[in-house]
Structure formats: C-alpha cells, structure tokens
C-alpha cells in the first residue's frame, strides 16, 4: 500500500489532459493507498 501525490495543471478553466493521465497511473501505483492531487494554474 502506498500514498501517491499528483500535481495537476488547471489552465483557462480546464484541467490539462496530462492531469487525468497522471491521476489514472497514480491510482494504480497507490494500490489501496491514498491518491491525492494538488491543483495549480489559473
């Protein structure tokens, strides 16, 4: 079990596609642990 932190990008009112890809992979890596996200952008 692992805890994973993802930094996501929010620009012009939308999340960037890479943010969703990173979150999907983080959920796999967490394997029952916690998957959290930090949102930055405008």
PQR file of N, CA, C, O and H, with PARSE charges and radii, in Angstrom:
ATOM      1  N   UNK A   1       0.847  -1.169   0.000 -0.4000 1.5000
ATOM      2  CA  UNK A   1       0.000   0.000   0.000 -0.0000 2.0000
ATOM      3  C   UNK A   1       0.895   1.236   0.000  0.5500 1.7000
ATOM      4  O   UNK A   1       1.845   1.323   0.778 -0.5500 1.4000
ATOM      5  N   UNK A   2       0.585   2.194  -0.880 -0.4000 1.5000
ATOM      6  CA  UNK A   2       1.386   3.406  -0.996 -0.0000 2.0000
ATOM      7  C   UNK A   2       0.475   4.626  -1.050  0.5500 1.7000
ATOM      8  O   UNK A   2      -0.699   4.523  -1.407 -0.5500 1.4000
ATOM      9  H   UNK A   2      -0.187   2.123  -1.512  0.4000 1.0000
ATOM     10  N   UNK A   3       1.017   5.753  -0.698 -0.4000 1.5000
ATOM     11  CA  UNK A   3       0.319   7.025  -0.848 -0.0000 2.0000
ATOM     12  C   UNK A   3       0.994   7.777  -1.982  0.5500 1.7000
ATOM     13  O   UNK A   3       2.220   7.881  -2.020 -0.5500 1.4000
ATOM     14  H   UNK A   3       1.970   5.836  -0.408  0.4000 1.0000
ATOM     15  N   UNK A   4       0.194   8.303  -2.911 -0.4000 1.5000
ATOM     16  CA  UNK A   4       0.739   8.972  -4.091 -0.0000 2.0000
ATOM     17  C   UNK A   4       0.156  10.374  -4.183  0.5500 1.7000
ATOM     18  O   UNK A   4      -1.045  10.566  -3.993 -0.5500 1.4000
ATOM     19  H   UNK A   4      -0.802   8.219  -2.881  0.4000 1.0000
ATOM     20  N   UNK A   5       1.004  11.351  -4.474 -0.4000 1.5000
ATOM     21  CA  UNK A   5       0.589  12.736  -4.644 -0.0000 2.0000
ATOM     22  C   UNK A   5       0.859  13.145  -6.087  0.5500 1.7000
ATOM     23  O   UNK A   5       1.964  12.953  -6.595 -0.5500 1.4000
ATOM     24  H   UNK A   5       1.980  11.196  -4.628  0.4000 1.0000
ATOM     25  N   UNK A   6      -0.153  13.712  -6.747 -0.4000 1.5000
ATOM     26  CA  UNK A   6      -0.035  14.142  -8.141 -0.0000 2.0000
ATOM     27  C   UNK A   6      -0.231  15.651  -8.200  0.5500 1.7000
ATOM     28  O   UNK A   6      -1.136  16.187  -7.560 -0.5500 1.4000
ATOM     29  H   UNK A   6      -1.051  13.869  -6.335  0.4000 1.0000
ATOM     30  N   UNK A   7       0.606  16.332  -8.958 -0.4000 1.5000
ATOM     31  CA  UNK A   7       0.431  17.764  -9.188 -0.0000 2.0000
ATOM     32  C   UNK A   7      -0.268  17.914 -10.531  0.5500 1.7000
ATOM     33  O   UNK A   7       0.244  17.468 -11.558 -0.5500 1.4000
ATOM     34  H   UNK A   7       1.341  15.897  -9.477  0.4000 1.0000
ATOM     35  N   UNK A   8      -1.453  18.550 -10.521 -0.4000 1.5000
ATOM     36  CA  UNK A   8      -2.247  18.695 -11.739 -0.0000 2.0000
ATOM     37  C   UNK A   8      -2.219  20.139 -12.224  0.5500 1.7000
ATOM     38  O   UNK A   8      -1.991  21.064 -11.444 -0.5500 1.4000
ATOM     39  H   UNK A   8      -1.869  18.912  -9.687  0.4000 1.0000
ATOM     40  N   UNK A   9      -2.453  20.320 -13.516 -0.4000 1.5000
ATOM     41  CA  UNK A   9      -2.398  21.643 -14.125 -0.0000 2.0000
ATOM     42  C   UNK A   9      -3.791  22.073 -14.571  0.5500 1.7000
ATOM     43  O   UNK A   9      -4.479  21.334 -15.275 -0.5500 1.4000
ATOM     44  H   UNK A   9      -2.638  19.569 -14.150  0.4000 1.0000
ATOM     45  N   UNK A  10      -4.203  23.266 -14.160 -0.4000 1.5000
ATOM     46  CA  UNK A  10      -5.515  23.819 -14.494 -0.0000 2.0000
ATOM     47  C   UNK A  10      -5.286  25.152 -15.201  0.5500 1.7000
ATOM     48  O   UNK A  10      -4.831  26.115 -14.585 -0.5500 1.4000
ATOM     49  H   UNK A  10      -3.644  23.866 -13.587  0.4000 1.0000
ATOM     50  N   UNK A  11      -5.601  25.206 -16.489 -0.4000 1.5000
ATOM     51  CA  UNK A  11      -5.377  26.419 -17.274 -0.0000 2.0000
ATOM     52  C   UNK A  11      -6.630  26.772 -18.060  0.5500 1.7000
ATOM     53  O   UNK A  11      -7.283  25.891 -18.620 -0.5500 1.4000
ATOM     54  H   UNK A  11      -5.972  24.423 -16.989  0.4000 1.0000
ATOM     55  N   UNK A  12      -6.963  28.037 -18.104 -0.4000 1.5000
ATOM     56  CA  UNK A  12      -8.102  28.559 -18.874 -0.0000 2.0000
ATOM     57  C   UNK A  12      -9.402  27.836 -18.550  0.5500 1.7000
ATOM     58  O   UNK A  12     -10.206  27.563 -19.441 -0.5500 1.4000
ATOM     59  H   UNK A  12      -6.433  28.753 -17.649  0.4000 1.0000
ATOM     60  N   UNK A  13      -9.606  27.526 -17.269 -0.4000 1.5000
ATOM     61  CA  UNK A  13     -10.849  26.912 -16.830 -0.0000 2.0000
ATOM     62  C   UNK A  13     -10.953  25.416 -17.038  0.5500 1.7000
ATOM     63  O   UNK A  13     -12.009  24.836 -16.784 -0.5500 1.4000
ATOM     64  H   UNK A  13      -8.952  27.748 -16.545  0.4000 1.0000
ATOM     65  N   UNK A  14      -9.886  24.773 -17.493 -0.4000 1.5000
ATOM     66  CA  UNK A  14      -9.920  23.329 -17.750 -0.0000 2.0000
ATOM     67  C   UNK A  14      -8.657  22.659 -17.232  0.5500 1.7000
ATOM     68  O   UNK A  14      -7.582  23.258 -17.183 -0.5500 1.4000
ATOM     69  H   UNK A  14      -9.029  25.243 -17.699  0.4000 1.0000
ATOM     70  N   UNK A  15      -8.819  21.394 -16.845 -0.4000 1.5000
ATOM     71  CA  UNK A  15      -7.655  20.593 -16.496 -0.0000 2.0000
ATOM     72  C   UNK A  15      -6.995  20.112 -17.781  0.5500 1.7000
ATOM     73  O   UNK A  15      -7.678  19.776 -18.749 -0.5500 1.4000
ATOM     74  H   UNK A  15      -9.692  20.907 -16.884  0.4000 1.0000
ATOM     75  N   UNK A  16      -5.689  20.081 -17.788 -0.4000 1.5000
ATOM     76  CA  UNK A  16      -4.956  19.593 -18.948 -0.0000 2.0000
ATOM     77  C   UNK A  16      -5.068  18.071 -19.018  0.5500 1.7000
ATOM     78  O   UNK A  16      -5.170  17.409 -17.986 -0.5500 1.4000
ATOM     79  H   UNK A  16      -5.134  20.354 -17.003  0.4000 1.0000
ATOM     80  N   UNK A  17      -5.049  17.513 -20.232 -0.4000 1.5000
ATOM     81  CA  UNK A  17      -5.208  16.068 -20.427 -0.0000 2.0000
ATOM     82  C   UNK A  17      -4.200  15.257 -19.624  0.5500 1.7000
ATOM     83  O   UNK A  17      -4.533  14.195 -19.098 -0.5500 1.4000
ATOM     84  H   UNK A  17      -4.966  18.051 -21.071  0.4000 1.0000
ATOM     85  N   UNK A  18      -2.979  15.749 -19.527 -0.4000 1.5000
ATOM     86  CA  UNK A  18      -1.941  15.003 -18.816 -0.0000 2.0000
ATOM     87  C   UNK A  18      -2.310  14.816 -17.347  0.5500 1.7000
ATOM     88  O   UNK A  18      -1.889  13.845 -16.719 -0.5500 1.4000
ATOM     89  H   UNK A  18      -2.709  16.612 -19.954  0.4000 1.0000
ATOM     90  N   UNK A  19      -3.093  15.742 -16.800 -0.4000 1.5000
ATOM     91  CA  UNK A  19      -3.512  15.627 -15.401 -0.0000 2.0000
ATOM     92  C   UNK A  19      -4.324  14.359 -15.184  0.5500 1.7000
ATOM     93  O   UNK A  19      -4.117  13.652 -14.197 -0.5500 1.4000
ATOM     94  H   UNK A  19      -3.435  16.531 -17.310  0.4000 1.0000
ATOM     95  N   UNK A  20      -5.247  14.063 -16.098 -0.4000 1.5000
ATOM     96  CA  UNK A  20      -6.078  12.869 -15.973 -0.0000 2.0000
ATOM     97  C   UNK A  20      -5.256  11.598 -16.177  0.5500 1.7000
ATOM     98  O   UNK A  20      -5.493  10.584 -15.519 -0.5500 1.4000
ATOM     99  H   UNK A  20      -5.415  14.637 -16.900  0.4000 1.0000
ATOM    100  N   UNK A  21      -4.292  11.660 -17.092 -0.4000 1.5000
ATOM    101  CA  UNK A  21      -3.419  10.507 -17.316 -0.0000 2.0000
ATOM    102  C   UNK A  21      -2.588  10.221 -16.064  0.5500 1.7000
ATOM    103  O   UNK A  21      -2.434   9.069 -15.660 -0.5500 1.4000
ATOM    104  H   UNK A  21      -4.100  12.483 -17.626  0.4000 1.0000
ATOM    105  N   UNK A  22      -2.057  11.278 -15.458 -0.4000 1.5000
ATOM    106  CA  UNK A  22      -1.245  11.117 -14.250 -0.0000 2.0000
ATOM    107  C   UNK A  22      -2.077  10.577 -13.088  0.5500 1.7000
ATOM    108  O   UNK A  22      -1.603   9.733 -12.328 -0.5500 1.4000
ATOM    109  H   UNK A  22      -2.182  12.214 -15.786  0.4000 1.0000
ATOM    110  N   UNK A  23      -3.309  11.055 -12.945 -0.4000 1.5000
ATOM    111  CA  UNK A  23      -4.174  10.567 -11.867 -0.0000 2.0000
ATOM    112  C   UNK A  23      -4.514   9.096 -12.058  0.5500 1.7000
ATOM    113  O   UNK A  23      -4.574   8.342 -11.087 -0.5500 1.4000
ATOM    114  H   UNK A  23      -3.695  11.741 -13.562  0.4000 1.0000
ATOM    115  N   UNK A  24      -4.737   8.682 -13.299 -0.4000 1.5000
ATOM    116  CA  UNK A  24      -5.034   7.274 -13.572 -0.0000 2.0000
ATOM    117  C   UNK A  24      -3.872   6.374 -13.188  0.5500 1.7000
ATOM    118  O   UNK A  24      -4.071   5.321 -12.583 -0.5500 1.4000
ATOM    119  H   UNK A  24      -4.689   9.295 -14.088  0.4000 1.0000
ATOM    120  N   UNK A  25      -2.671   6.781 -13.533 -0.4000 1.5000
ATOM    121  CA  UNK A  25      -1.487   5.989 -13.187 -0.0000 2.0000
ATOM    122  C   UNK A  25      -1.235   6.015 -11.681  0.5500 1.7000
ATOM    123  O   UNK A  25      -0.805   5.018 -11.102 -0.5500 1.4000
ATOM    124  H   UNK A  25      -2.509   7.637 -14.024  0.4000 1.0000
ATOM    125  N   UNK A  26      -1.502   7.149 -11.053 -0.4000 1.5000
ATOM    126  CA  UNK A  26      -1.303   7.261  -9.605 -0.0000 2.0000
ATOM    127  C   UNK A  26      -2.229   6.317  -8.854  0.5500 1.7000
ATOM    128  O   UNK A  26      -1.828   5.724  -7.852 -0.5500 1.4000
ATOM    129  H   UNK A  26      -1.851   7.960 -11.523  0.4000 1.0000
ATOM    130  N   UNK A  27      -3.459   6.170  -9.325 -0.4000 1.5000
ATOM    131  CA  UNK A  27      -4.400   5.248  -8.667 -0.0000 2.0000
ATOM    132  C   UNK A  27      -3.885   3.815  -8.736  0.5500 1.7000
ATOM    133  O   UNK A  27      -4.048   3.046  -7.789 -0.5500 1.4000
ATOM    134  H   UNK A  27      -3.785   6.651 -10.139  0.4000 1.0000
ATOM    135  N   UNK A  28      -3.263   3.455  -9.861 -0.4000 1.5000
ATOM    136  CA  UNK A  28      -2.690   2.110  -9.992 -0.0000 2.0000
ATOM    137  C   UNK A  28      -1.522   1.939  -9.021  0.5500 1.7000
ATOM    138  O   UNK A  28      -1.403   0.909  -8.358 -0.5500 1.4000
ATOM    139  H   UNK A  28      -3.131   4.080 -10.631  0.4000 1.0000
ATOM    140  N   UNK A  29      -0.667   2.953  -8.944 -0.4000 1.5000
ATOM    141  CA  UNK A  29       0.500   2.880  -8.063 -0.0000 2.0000
ATOM    142  C   UNK A  29       0.110   2.865  -6.588  0.5500 1.7000
ATOM    143  O   UNK A  29       0.782   2.229  -5.777 -0.5500 1.4000
ATOM    144  H   UNK A  29      -0.764   3.789  -9.483  0.4000 1.0000
ATOM    145  N   UNK A  30      -0.957   3.550  -6.240 -0.4000 1.5000
ATOM    146  CA  UNK A  30      -1.380   3.627  -4.842 -0.0000 2.0000
ATOM    147  C   UNK A  30      -1.800   2.262  -4.313  0.5500 1.7000
ATOM    148  O   UNK A  30      -1.626   1.992  -3.125 -0.5500 1.4000
ATOM    149  H   UNK A  30      -1.504   4.067  -6.899  0.4000 1.0000
ATOM    150  N   UNK A  31      -2.339   1.407  -5.148 -0.4000 1.5000
ATOM    151  CA  UNK A  31      -2.698   0.024  -4.791 -0.0000 2.0000
ATOM    152  C   UNK A  31      -3.349  -0.087  -3.415  0.5500 1.7000
ATOM    153  O   UNK A  31      -2.848  -0.793  -2.540 -0.5500 1.4000
ATOM    154  H   UNK A  31      -2.480   1.626  -6.114  0.4000 1.0000
ATOM    155  N   UNK A  32      -4.458   0.606  -3.230 -0.4000 1.5000
ATOM    156  CA  UNK A  32      -5.161   0.541  -1.956 -0.0000 2.0000
ATOM    157  C   UNK A  32      -4.805   1.669  -1.012  0.5500 1.7000
ATOM    158  O   UNK A  32      -5.451   1.846   0.021 -0.5500 1.4000
ATOM    159  H   UNK A  32      -4.865   1.180  -3.940  0.4000 1.0000
ATOM    160  N   UNK A  33      -3.785   2.429  -1.355 -0.4000 1.5000
ATOM    161  CA  UNK A  33      -3.400   3.574  -0.536 -0.0000 2.0000
ATOM    162  C   UNK A  33      -4.173   4.806  -0.975  0.5500 1.7000
ATOM    163  O   UNK A  33      -5.202   4.706  -1.642 -0.5500 1.4000
ATOM    164  H   UNK A  33      -3.260   2.285  -2.194  0.4000 1.0000
ATOM    165  N   UNK A  34      -3.671   5.945  -0.599 -0.4000 1.5000
ATOM    166  CA  UNK A  34      -4.331   7.204  -0.909 -0.0000 2.0000
ATOM    167  C   UNK A  34      -3.722   7.842  -2.147  0.5500 1.7000
ATOM    168  O   UNK A  34      -2.502   7.880  -2.306 -0.5500 1.4000
ATOM    169  H   UNK A  34      -2.835   6.026  -0.057  0.4000 1.0000
ATOM    170  N   UNK A  35      -4.587   8.344  -3.022 -0.4000 1.5000
ATOM    171  CA  UNK A  35      -4.161   9.100  -4.196 -0.0000 2.0000
ATOM    172  C   UNK A  35      -4.698  10.519  -4.025  0.5500 1.7000
ATOM    173  O   UNK A  35      -5.912  10.727  -4.004 -0.5500 1.4000
ATOM    174  H   UNK A  35      -5.578   8.314  -2.894  0.4000 1.0000
ATOM    175  N   UNK A  36      -3.802  11.491  -3.902 -0.4000 1.5000
ATOM    176  CA  UNK A  36      -4.193  12.888  -3.689 -0.0000 2.0000
ATOM    177  C   UNK A  36      -3.660  13.748  -4.820  0.5500 1.7000
ATOM    178  O   UNK A  36      -2.706  13.378  -5.504 -0.5500 1.4000
ATOM    179  H   UNK A  36      -2.816  11.322  -3.919  0.4000 1.0000
ATOM    180  N   UNK A  37      -4.296  14.914  -5.010 -0.4000 1.5000
ATOM    181  CA  UNK A  37      -3.865  15.823  -6.075 -0.0000 2.0000
ATOM    182  C   UNK A  37      -3.719  17.239  -5.543  0.5500 1.7000
ATOM    183  O   UNK A  37      -4.498  17.697  -4.707 -0.5500 1.4000
ATOM    184  H   UNK A  37      -5.071  15.215  -4.454  0.4000 1.0000
ATOM    185  N   UNK A  38      -2.701  17.917  -6.049 -0.4000 1.5000
ATOM    186  CA  UNK A  38      -2.527  19.346  -5.823 -0.0000 2.0000
ATOM    187  C   UNK A  38      -2.846  20.008  -7.154  0.5500 1.7000
ATOM    188  O   UNK A  38      -2.324  19.603  -8.192 -0.5500 1.4000
ATOM    189  H   UNK A  38      -2.068  17.545  -6.728  0.4000 1.0000
ATOM    190  N   UNK A  39      -3.699  21.021  -7.129 -0.4000 1.5000
ATOM    191  CA  UNK A  39      -4.095  21.713  -8.357 -0.0000 2.0000
ATOM    192  C   UNK A  39      -3.390  23.063  -8.407  0.5500 1.7000
ATOM    193  O   UNK A  39      -3.438  23.833  -7.449 -0.5500 1.4000
ATOM    194  H   UNK A  39      -4.123  21.350  -6.286  0.4000 1.0000
ATOM    195  N   UNK A  40      -2.734  23.344  -9.534 -0.4000 1.5000
ATOM    196  CA  UNK A  40      -2.146  24.665  -9.721 -0.0000 2.0000
ATOM    197  C   UNK A  40      -2.527  25.178 -11.093  0.5500 1.7000
ATOM    198  O   UNK A  40      -2.826  24.398 -11.997 -0.5500 1.4000
ATOM    199  H   UNK A  40      -2.695  22.718 -10.313  0.4000 1.0000
ATOM    200  N   UNK A  41      -2.515  26.470 -11.243 -0.4000 1.5000
ATOM    201  CA  UNK A  41      -2.852  27.082 -12.522 -0.0000 2.0000
ATOM    202  C   UNK A  41      -3.704  28.318 -12.319  0.5500 1.7000
ATOM    203  O   UNK A  41      -3.730  28.917 -11.244 -0.5500 1.4000
ATOM    204  H   UNK A  41      -2.271  27.103 -10.508  0.4000 1.0000
ATOM    205  N   UNK A  42      -4.394  28.678 -13.375 -0.4000 1.5000
ATOM    206  CA  UNK A  42      -5.234  29.886 -13.357 -0.0000 2.0000
ATOM    207  C   UNK A  42      -6.667  29.528 -13.575  0.5500 1.7000
ATOM    208  O   UNK A  42      -7.527  30.408 -13.594 -0.5500 1.4000
ATOM    209  H   UNK A  42      -4.373  28.192 -14.248  0.4000 1.0000
TER
END
